[in-house]
Amino acid sequence: MESTKAKNESSKDKGGSGQSKSESSRSTNGVLSQPRAVWAVFFAGIIAFMGIGLVDPILKEIAAKLEATPSQVSLLFTSYNAVMAVAMLITGTVTTRIGIKRTLLLGVVIIAIFSLLGGLSNDIWTLVGLRAGWGLGNAFFVATALTAIVSLSTGGVARSIILYEAAIGLGISIGPLVGGELGSISWRGPFIGVAVLMVIAFIAIVALMPKEAGKPANSAPAKKSSFLDPFRAMRHRSLVVFGLTACFYNMGFFTLMAYAPFVMGLGIHGLGYVFLGWGILLAATSVFMAPWLQRRFGTVKSMAFMLTLFGLTLLAMAIWTDTQWVIIASVIFAGALLGNNNTLITTGVMNAAPVERSTASAAYSFLRFIGGAIAPYFAGKLAEWFNPHIPFYVGSGFVLLSVVFILMNNKHIKHVDHAGGH
């Protein structure tokens, strides 16, 4: 057993940055042939990412039951993303002190507690505050899950990222379906349902994940991470470029997520099925299409193209906001664009700067979730101040701005297509 393990470790070291023949020989099954610990994290990741799309089908119902305005309800996204953005800065510090497994479990417990309390709350402001707590738990889990999957998986960095993005896609796609079905019984149902599923995820991680997850045998103790490490990482221009690109892009992403349900003219079940279609395309393209785009055209060019298409999709939604089928079709089609871009930009970040991947992820996530915090509330207020078309125009503008920003800084990020393990 030990000799086999040693051989595996040796082959990984020798593969290094190239991974040429061994990588290609595993092209058909490398993603799926994983240890049980990876699947435990994968399952928990699906549930954690359900939180993003879970509330979409019930936004209107929450507004009606708790007598809240669309902009107030959109704060369920804003508080969640704002706390997650800030908490990302301390995830590395916590992980290097208590370990990957305990950090994952901490995140799962926090999500379970705050989602349960959210389902028992009786006013919009309490619910907004509890969603902030949910965001804290998600920060610990999301940042650490990527590191855990990369450390534990057997398919290399690129395939680990595909697996991670698949968990995101499945979570985002299943979330609206669960939200719609449970929400048709009561708006409280989805919150309580997530708490129950998180208990199952906790048991799976405890049972299947090794105590020292991802730590090679006879390795030196891990270097303690500092709160300042993500800020130091931002001295690398490439990481900042990806982070700000994602910030602008998330202005469009969360405008679609938080505001589109209010202009779609559908009930809870209808919204659930629309966002289910959106999420299925997001999951499928993140796993199957994005890697092909990377190989064929490169990360940066593919990302710029997908963001351009997304910006134009939001523009179409702005022009034809009053035409139901255009909004529905645009939301579903956007899932394919977002799935591709999520994988492309995550791969780019992992290869962007010579820093620890967990540190790079924390710095990047801090920048990108700032956009996710601003957009939902901003979209609701723009509709109240002006008209229902304006939020989509503004979201489109920010996404197209991200494309301009990428092209202006191409020389600082083009190296990601030649990085080892791409």
DAHU-V401000 format. One record per pair of residues at least 6 apart in sequence whose ideal C-beta (glycine too) atoms are under 6 Angstrom apart, sorted by the first residue. I is the first residue (numbers start at 1). J is the second residue. D is the distance in Angstrom with one decimal. If there is no record, write none. Layout:
# DAHU-V401000
<<I & J & D> <I & J & D>>
This chain:
# DAHU-V401000
<<15 & 22 & 5.7> <17 & 420 & 2.5> <19 & 156 & 5.6> <23 & 156 & 5.9> <30 & 155 & 3.7> <30 & 159 & 5.0> <31 & 155 & 5.7> <31 & 159 & 5.0> <31 & 162 & 5.7> <31 & 163 & 5.8> <34 & 153 & 5.4> <35 & 152 & 5.9> <36 & 208 & 4.6> <37 & 152 & 5.1> <37 & 208 & 5.2> <37 & 209 & 4.4> <38 & 149 & 5.8> <38 & 152 & 5.0> <38 & 153 & 5.2> <40 & 204 & 4.4> <40 & 205 & 5.1> <40 & 208 & 4.0> <40 & 209 & 5.4> <41 & 145 & 5.5> <41 & 148 & 5.0> <41 & 149 & 5.7> <42 & 167 & 5.0> <43 & 204 & 5.7> <44 & 201 & 3.7> <44 & 205 & 5.9> <45 & 145 & 5.1> <45 & 167 & 3.5> <46 & 167 & 5.2> <46 & 170 & 4.8> <46 & 171 & 4.3> <47 & 197 & 4.6> <47 & 198 & 5.9> <47 & 201 & 5.2> <48 & 138 & 5.8> <48 & 141 & 4.9> <49 & 168 & 4.9> <49 & 171 & 2.7> <49 & 172 & 5.6> <50 & 171 & 4.7> <50 & 174 & 5.8> <50 & 175 & 3.7> <52 & 172 & 5.5> <53 & 172 & 4.7> <53 & 175 & 3.5> <53 & 176 & 4.6> <53 & 275 & 5.6> <54 & 175 & 4.2> <54 & 179 & 4.4> <54 & 190 & 5.0> <55 & 76 & 5.5> <56 & 176 & 5.1> <56 & 261 & 5.5> <56 & 275 & 5.1> <57 & 176 & 5.4> <57 & 179 & 4.5> <57 & 180 & 4.0> <57 & 183 & 5.4> <57 & 268 & 4.9> <57 & 271 & 4.0> <57 & 272 & 4.2> <58 & 179 & 5.6> <58 & 183 & 3.9> <58 & 187 & 4.7> <59 & 73 & 5.2> <59 & 261 & 5.0> <61 & 187 & 4.6> <62 & 73 & 5.5> <62 & 187 & 5.2> <63 & 73 & 4.7> <65 & 187 & 5.8> <66 & 124 & 4.5> <68 & 124 & 4.1> <70 & 262 & 5.1> <70 & 380 & 4.6> <71 & 377 & 5.9> <71 & 380 & 3.1> <71 & 381 & 5.0> <71 & 384 & 6.0> <72 & 124 & 5.4> <74 & 258 & 4.5> <74 & 376 & 3.9> <74 & 377 & 5.1> <74 & 380 & 4.3> <75 & 128 & 4.6> <75 & 377 & 5.7> <76 & 131 & 4.8> <77 & 254 & 5.8> <77 & 258 & 4.7> <77 & 376 & 3.7> <78 & 373 & 5.2> <78 & 376 & 5.0> <78 & 377 & 4.6> <79 & 128 & 4.9> <79 & 131 & 5.0> <79 & 132 & 3.9> <80 & 131 & 4.7> <80 & 134 & 6.0> <80 & 135 & 4.0> <81 & 369 & 4.7> <81 & 372 & 3.7> <81 & 373 & 4.1> <82 & 373 & 3.8> <83 & 132 & 4.4> <83 & 135 & 3.8> <83 & 136 & 5.2> <84 & 135 & 4.1> <84 & 138 & 5.5> <84 & 139 & 4.5> <84 & 369 & 5.1> <85 & 366 & 5.2> <85 & 369 & 3.5> <85 & 370 & 5.3> <85 & 373 & 5.9> <87 & 136 & 5.2> <87 & 139 & 3.5> <88 & 139 & 5.3> <88 & 143 & 5.7> <88 & 362 & 4.8> <88 & 365 & 4.2> <88 & 366 & 4.7> <89 & 230 & 5.2> <89 & 366 & 5.6> <90 & 227 & 5.9> <91 & 139 & 6.0> <91 & 140 & 5.9> <91 & 143 & 3.9> <91 & 362 & 5.5> <92 & 225 & 3.8> <92 & 229 & 5.9> <92 & 358 & 5.0> <92 & 359 & 5.5> <92 & 362 & 5.2> <93 & 225 & 5.1> <93 & 227 & 5.3> <94 & 103 & 5.5> <95 & 103 & 4.6> <95 & 144 & 5.5> <96 & 222 & 5.3> <96 & 224 & 5.0> <96 & 225 & 4.2> <100 & 144 & 5.7> <100 & 148 & 5.1> <100 & 213 & 4.5> <100 & 214 & 5.9> <101 & 209 & 5.2> <101 & 213 & 4.9> <103 & 140 & 5.5> <103 & 144 & 4.6> <104 & 141 & 5.9> <104 & 144 & 5.3> <104 & 205 & 5.8> <105 & 205 & 6.0> <106 & 140 & 5.3> <107 & 137 & 4.8> <107 & 140 & 3.4> <107 & 141 & 3.1> <108 & 198 & 5.3> <108 & 201 & 5.5> <108 & 202 & 4.9> <110 & 136 & 5.8> <110 & 137 & 3.0> <111 & 134 & 5.7> <111 & 137 & 3.8> <111 & 198 & 5.3> <112 & 195 & 4.7> <112 & 198 & 3.8> <114 & 130 & 5.0> <114 & 133 & 3.7> <114 & 134 & 4.3> <115 & 134 & 5.7> <115 & 191 & 4.9> <115 & 194 & 4.3> <115 & 195 & 4.6> <116 & 195 & 3.8> <117 & 130 & 5.1> <118 & 127 & 5.6> <118 & 130 & 4.2> <118 & 191 & 4.3> <119 & 188 & 4.2> <119 & 191 & 3.3> <119 & 192 & 4.0> <121 & 127 & 4.7> <143 & 361 & 5.5> <143 & 362 & 5.7> <146 & 164 & 5.2> <146 & 361 & 5.6> <147 & 358 & 4.6> <148 & 213 & 5.7> <149 & 160 & 5.0> <149 & 163 & 5.7> <149 & 164 & 5.2> <150 & 157 & 5.9> <150 & 160 & 4.3> <151 & 214 & 2.5> <152 & 214 & 5.5> <153 & 160 & 4.5> <156 & 421 & 5.9> <157 & 421 & 3.9> <161 & 346 & 5.4> <161 & 347 & 5.3> <162 & 287 & 5.5> <165 & 286 & 4.0> <165 & 342 & 5.6> <165 & 343 & 4.5> <166 & 287 & 4.8> <169 & 282 & 4.7> <169 & 283 & 2.7> <169 & 286 & 4.9> <169 & 339 & 5.8> <170 & 283 & 5.1> <172 & 279 & 4.5> <172 & 282 & 5.8> <173 & 276 & 5.8> <173 & 279 & 2.3> <173 & 280 & 4.9> <173 & 283 & 5.3> <176 & 272 & 4.9> <176 & 275 & 3.3> <176 & 276 & 5.4> <177 & 272 & 5.4> <177 & 276 & 4.6> <179 & 190 & 4.4> <180 & 268 & 5.3> <180 & 269 & 5.3> <180 & 272 & 2.0> <182 & 189 & 3.2> <182 & 190 & 4.7> <182 & 193 & 5.1> <183 & 189 & 6.0> <183 & 190 & 5.5> <183 & 268 & 4.9> <184 & 268 & 5.1> <184 & 269 & 6.0> <229 & 359 & 4.8> <230 & 359 & 5.9> <230 & 362 & 4.4> <230 & 363 & 3.9> <233 & 239 & 5.7> <233 & 355 & 4.6> <233 & 359 & 5.1> <233 & 360 & 5.9> <233 & 363 & 4.4> <234 & 240 & 5.3> <234 & 363 & 5.4> <236 & 353 & 3.7> <237 & 412 & 4.6> <238 & 352 & 4.2> <238 & 353 & 5.5> <238 & 412 & 5.1> <238 & 413 & 4.9> <239 & 352 & 4.9> <239 & 353 & 4.5> <239 & 363 & 5.8> <241 & 409 & 4.5> <241 & 412 & 5.6> <241 & 413 & 5.3> <242 & 348 & 5.5> <242 & 349 & 4.9> <242 & 352 & 5.6> <242 & 364 & 5.9> <243 & 364 & 4.7> <243 & 367 & 3.1> <244 & 367 & 6.0> <245 & 402 & 4.7> <245 & 405 & 5.7> <245 & 406 & 5.6> <246 & 345 & 5.8> <246 & 368 & 3.4> <247 & 367 & 5.1> <247 & 368 & 5.4> <247 & 370 & 5.3> <247 & 371 & 3.9> <248 & 398 & 4.7> <248 & 401 & 5.2> <248 & 402 & 3.7> <249 & 399 & 5.7> <249 & 402 & 4.7> <250 & 368 & 5.5> <250 & 371 & 3.4> <250 & 372 & 4.4> <251 & 371 & 4.7> <251 & 375 & 4.5> <251 & 395 & 5.8> <251 & 398 & 3.7> <252 & 314 & 5.3> <252 & 395 & 4.0> <252 & 398 & 5.7> <252 & 399 & 3.8> <254 & 372 & 4.9> <254 & 375 & 3.9> <254 & 376 & 5.1> <255 & 375 & 5.0> <255 & 379 & 4.5> <255 & 391 & 5.4> <255 & 395 & 3.5> <258 & 376 & 3.6> <258 & 379 & 6.0> <259 & 379 & 4.1> <259 & 391 & 5.0> <260 & 331 & 5.5> <261 & 271 & 5.3> <263 & 321 & 5.6> <263 & 388 & 5.4> <264 & 327 & 5.4> <265 & 324 & 5.2> <274 & 328 & 5.6> <274 & 331 & 5.8> <277 & 332 & 4.4> <278 & 331 & 5.4> <278 & 332 & 5.1> <278 & 335 & 3.7> <281 & 335 & 3.6> <281 & 336 & 4.3> <282 & 335 & 4.1> <282 & 338 & 5.3> <282 & 339 & 3.8> <285 & 336 & 4.8> <285 & 339 & 3.6> <285 & 340 & 4.8> <286 & 339 & 3.9> <286 & 342 & 5.6> <286 & 343 & 4.5> <289 & 340 & 5.7> <290 & 340 & 4.7> <290 & 343 & 3.7> <290 & 344 & 5.6> <293 & 302 & 4.0> <298 & 417 & 4.5> <299 & 344 & 5.4> <299 & 348 & 5.0> <299 & 416 & 5.4> <299 & 417 & 5.3> <300 & 413 & 5.8> <300 & 414 & 5.9> <302 & 344 & 5.5> <303 & 344 & 4.5> <303 & 345 & 6.0> <304 & 403 & 5.3> <304 & 406 & 5.2> <306 & 337 & 5.1> <306 & 340 & 4.7> <306 & 341 & 4.5> <307 & 399 & 5.8> <307 & 402 & 5.5> <307 & 403 & 4.9> <308 & 403 & 5.3> <309 & 337 & 5.2> <310 & 337 & 4.4> <310 & 399 & 5.4> <311 & 396 & 5.0> <311 & 399 & 3.8> <311 & 400 & 4.0> <313 & 330 & 5.2> <313 & 334 & 5.3> <314 & 392 & 5.2> <314 & 395 & 4.9> <314 & 396 & 3.7> <315 & 396 & 4.3> <316 & 330 & 5.7> <317 & 327 & 5.8> <317 & 330 & 4.8> <317 & 392 & 4.4> <318 & 389 & 5.1> <318 & 392 & 3.5> <318 & 393 & 4.3> <320 & 326 & 4.0> <321 & 388 & 5.0> <321 & 389 & 4.7> <348 & 416 & 4.6> <349 & 360 & 5.7> <349 & 364 & 4.6> <350 & 357 & 5.7> <351 & 416 & 4.4> <351 & 419 & 3.5> <351 & 422 & 5.7> <352 & 416 & 5.8> <353 & 360 & 5.8> <379 & 391 & 3.8> <382 & 390 & 4.6> <382 & 391 & 4.7> <383 & 391 & 5.5>>
